[in-house]
């Protein structure tokens, strides 16, 4: 049983979006919360993203609601009205203003939510919200996830619980990564925003499965303050641990993935350059298939680094490449090191290191291998 | 038998780079040529690219030589010395200065060329250069290509022959696209450069197989002038047709590819925006797997368009999406149109159209589907 932050209640249920699996959840705080949220930058952002972006803008909220199996994306004016109606309906049931409720969706694109079924369910919501059950909530936001994703940590007297969904950045029908964090720590909204942004950049924004970006990506933290203030560094550390744990669950659950790939780039001009290069390596289909086949083909890593075409300070002369701790470029490979590298590549976690020899910037990005399982899952799926 | 431009001779042979298949070719003109060349922008560009870039800088050259099965990439100072030695050796055999010879390589990365074998072969080169045989030359630059790629067109009294290699942008061991054009048209070097750049942008730079960019990509045109001047628009048109034909051969020969995907984006702010969006669609693994599975999942196209995060003028409200000539967004899909679209997707050429509703910019990009064949080829390959 995951520890729970004080003053949060939840509800998870099936409202008949697609089949009879859980597809609806609400988490509400007894008191108003500071809120910070990060959303997809897609130009086709879904209606729930648009509505939640507006509702979170003042740094205050008290509840989140999510419908899964249908993303409410590319649904036009009707979709926006439905997303607002969901927030209003949840608010009415719980005695909150519409603007105090954030909403999210994940699933099929281009199909409106069945608002008649949703409205019928909301009629009984007031009596159906019970003790906070993070696992039930995590289960209700799953689409093709193979297991619910929950993590928790404490910071002083406060508890942080996070739940997430996403099989990488992608799913058979549509990419979505959702993450919700609930804490009873007392943190003011601006500090929460800064801290959350930094944590998300190092965790959720440092994973990549297949370069595709969701129209629904949403990460939200609600802090209701019931545990009182905690030292900020302790809070940021705990939030970071919860986010990192969820991040690793997502990458390992990536579609068709058999191996976790960690790409560490250091000695870059700055952290941004390091992250850019790390993503080029982690996203390269040739690197991903080489890892899948346990092939010590460092030439593909060199090729991927070379794709940073506008980074004129990157040169082959300054660059070194490692698999695990074994340098594979420029030191010529010998039999012993080849064997060692092959052993590393046969594990279920492969670390690729690239030193650019320029400055002190560094970044780590996590991805997964590319398998025929990925292709089969996404090609055989039929809308 | 392909028509030949006047005044070119060639040689193709095996020099023992990897096995006993053809791996070496030279094409030389009897007289000096205007030259234009376009190279990879990779930061890990190979030694032959560096040397040829320098040799083509003055707009004059008289021969090209290519070694296949070994790219001479990430080979440091030795690699550069070897690339220069190849140019010098070919030049010595043919009575040309080193700077008149362009060189190219394709194949494995990180392994120096076997210069003893190359030098031994160059000793007999002078007597071994014969009538221009485009197919033999095309065959000698193949790596995992399944067939030699040759195309020709005439412009007035002049002939243009092009040869290319590349299974998309990628190969099991290393990505490479090479293209060589030979013509007896009389075109001055600056005009040739401008014309060639425009042609390459619309053809070779408009295809994408898997987002990976080669360290060896090279496209060269040699014009020796022996057919005299031809109208520039006629020359540009013929060069464009040859390049387009080679481009389509490359995409159709993409690893594991079973379908050609043509993405046409129009009503964009400008051509550059149109091309950027077309590449997002053509590169999306979710779009590519949907086409592979003949799934009419236009939501994945919308998602891919949405990845143009910095193009703030792109909105779902202005955008329309078509498969073939059938609009699939925003017009809701009905049974009849769904059947029509499924029929289109089952063909071996799928056209996806996106209108952004902003301006008059347009671009077409060609790619291929993503199959489990691609994964198997690239994962099972062992260095």
Boltz contact constraints between the chains, C-beta under 6 A:
constraints:
  - contact:
      token1: [A, 41]
      token2: [B, 309]
      max_distance: 6.0
  - contact:
      token1: [A, 42]
      token2: [B, 306]
      max_distance: 6.0
  - contact:
      token1: [A, 43]
      token2: [B, 306]
      max_distance: 6.0
  - contact:
      token1: [A, 43]
      token2: [B, 308]
      max_distance: 6.0
  - contact:
      token1: [A, 43]
      token2: [B, 314]
      max_distance: 6.0
  - contact:
      token1: [A, 44]
      token2: [B, 302]
      max_distance: 6.0
  - contact:
      token1: [A, 44]
      token2: [B, 306]
      max_distance: 6.0
  - contact:
      token1: [A, 44]
      token2: [B, 316]
      max_distance: 6.0
  - contact:
      token1: [A, 74]
      token2: [B, 302]
      max_distance: 6.0
  - contact:
      token1: [A, 74]
      token2: [B, 316]
      max_distance: 6.0
  - contact:
      token1: [A, 109]
      token2: [B, 299]
      max_distance: 6.0
  - contact:
      token1: [A, 110]
      token2: [B, 299]
      max_distance: 6.0
  - contact:
      token1: [A, 174]
      token2: [B, 299]
      max_distance: 6.0
  - contact:
      token1: [A, 210]
      token2: [B, 285]
      max_distance: 6.0
  - contact:
      token1: [A, 212]
      token2: [B, 284]
      max_distance: 6.0
  - contact:
      token1: [A, 212]
      token2: [B, 286]
      max_distance: 6.0
  - contact:
      token1: [A, 213]
      token2: [B, 307]
      max_distance: 6.0
  - contact:
      token1: [A, 215]
      token2: [B, 303]
      max_distance: 6.0
  - contact:
      token1: [A, 215]
      token2: [B, 306]
      max_distance: 6.0
  - contact:
      token1: [A, 284]
      token2: [B, 212]
      max_distance: 6.0
  - contact:
      token1: [A, 285]
      token2: [B, 210]
      max_distance: 6.0
  - contact:
      token1: [A, 286]
      token2: [B, 212]
      max_distance: 6.0
  - contact:
      token1: [A, 289]
      token2: [B, 375]
      max_distance: 6.0
  - contact:
      token1: [A, 289]
      token2: [B, 378]
      max_distance: 6.0
  - contact:
      token1: [A, 289]
      token2: [B, 379]
      max_distance: 6.0
  - contact:
      token1: [A, 292]
      token2: [B, 379]
      max_distance: 6.0
  - contact:
      token1: [A, 293]
      token2: [B, 379]
      max_distance: 6.0
  - contact:
      token1: [A, 293]
      token2: [B, 380]
      max_distance: 6.0
  - contact:
      token1: [A, 295]
      token2: [B, 382]
      max_distance: 6.0
  - contact:
      token1: [A, 295]
      token2: [B, 383]
      max_distance: 6.0
  - contact:
      token1: [A, 297]
      token2: [B, 383]
      max_distance: 6.0
  - contact:
      token1: [A, 299]
      token2: [B, 109]
      max_distance: 6.0
  - contact:
      token1: [A, 299]
      token2: [B, 110]
      max_distance: 6.0
  - contact:
      token1: [A, 299]
      token2: [B, 174]
      max_distance: 6.0
  - contact:
      token1: [A, 302]
      token2: [B, 44]
      max_distance: 6.0
  - contact:
      token1: [A, 302]
      token2: [B, 74]
      max_distance: 6.0
  - contact:
      token1: [A, 303]
      token2: [B, 215]
      max_distance: 6.0
  - contact:
      token1: [A, 306]
      token2: [B, 42]
      max_distance: 6.0
  - contact:
      token1: [A, 306]
      token2: [B, 43]
      max_distance: 6.0
  - contact:
      token1: [A, 306]
      token2: [B, 44]
      max_distance: 6.0
  - contact:
      token1: [A, 306]
      token2: [B, 215]
      max_distance: 6.0
  - contact:
      token1: [A, 307]
      token2: [B, 213]
      max_distance: 6.0
  - contact:
      token1: [A, 308]
      token2: [B, 43]
      max_distance: 6.0
  - contact:
      token1: [A, 309]
      token2: [B, 41]
      max_distance: 6.0
  - contact:
      token1: [A, 314]
      token2: [B, 43]
      max_distance: 6.0
  - contact:
      token1: [A, 316]
      token2: [B, 44]
      max_distance: 6.0
  - contact:
      token1: [A, 316]
      token2: [B, 74]
      max_distance: 6.0
  - contact:
      token1: [A, 370]
      token2: [B, 375]
      max_distance: 6.0
  - contact:
      token1: [A, 372]
      token2: [B, 372]
      max_distance: 6.0
  - contact:
      token1: [A, 372]
      token2: [B, 375]
      max_distance: 6.0
  - contact:
      token1: [A, 375]
      token2: [B, 289]
      max_distance: 6.0
  - contact:
      token1: [A, 375]
      token2: [B, 370]
      max_distance: 6.0
  - contact:
      token1: [A, 375]
      token2: [B, 372]
      max_distance: 6.0
  - contact:
      token1: [A, 375]
      token2: [B, 375]
      max_distance: 6.0
  - contact:
      token1: [A, 378]
      token2: [B, 289]
      max_distance: 6.0
  - contact:
      token1: [A, 379]
      token2: [B, 289]
      max_distance: 6.0
  - contact:
      token1: [A, 379]
      token2: [B, 292]
      max_distance: 6.0
  - contact:
      token1: [A, 379]
      token2: [B, 293]
      max_distance: 6.0
  - contact:
      token1: [A, 380]
      token2: [B, 293]
      max_distance: 6.0
  - contact:
      token1: [A, 382]
      token2: [B, 295]
      max_distance: 6.0
  - contact:
      token1: [A, 383]
      token2: [B, 295]
      max_distance: 6.0
  - contact:
      token1: [A, 383]
      token2: [B, 297]
      max_distance: 6.0
